[in-house]
């Protein structure tokens, strides 16, 4: 059952999928809910095919300014569907570039993506959550990369993003032992921006934040996201130069003029998103 907090601005699904639900809980906000409850939202190629399609559609939709990605109270995503990969050979995995599609679309989404994590976020589920721009979770959420217990390692970014989020030593301990960490620890370690008492509060807060973002200048939001993401790839000096160039470029946008003029005139800006 979905938390009551997800009252829909549009009660009709925006698109019809088998493994996910896509709705609009507030103006400008797209909500994607992983919907394989019997399998604890286990991730599969078919699920990611739908998820990637939904993300691209929302990213291209001029009326959508932010996206929330969530699961259910028991599981955000409890890992990959092991049955899909247990019999793969090296040549099959290598030649088909297996699992690449799981992490190739999200980095290219230009509007902000907020993960609202409740229950288990393990293996691929943890990796999926780490791909989000902002991560909220409930205190009872459980994160981890237990691939070592299956005789393998994370394959969709877990060893890289987790180490960047919590440091090499903690990431090593988690990945080498397969141990989990809680939602409270996720917030303490910087994995999550905020932690909430329960799943309803978590999802509602993610939707509220997405709504706040969606009413900002779409041009400025995309530019800000791009600049922050570059901080993860560039040395500080190069990052500062990149930020300054983006800052300068926004003086060519209509929304910079609208925003600063409204501030001087003590009015509310009416963004053109141009």
Buried (B, 14 or more C-beta within 10 A) or exposed (E): EBBEBBEEBEEEEBBEBEBBBBBBBBEBBBBBBBBBEEBBBBBBBBBBBBBBBBBEBBBEBEEBBBBBBBBBBBBBBBBBBEEBBEEEEEEEEEEEEBBEBBBEBBEEBEBBBBBBBBBBBBBBBBBBBBBBBBBBBBBBBBBBBBBBEBEEEBBBBBBEBBBBBBEEEBBEEBBEEBEBBBBBBBBEBEBBBBBBEBBBBBBBBBBBBBBBBBBBBBBBBBBBBEBEEBBEEBEEEEBEEBBEEBEEEBEEBEBBEBBEEBEEEEEEBEBEBE
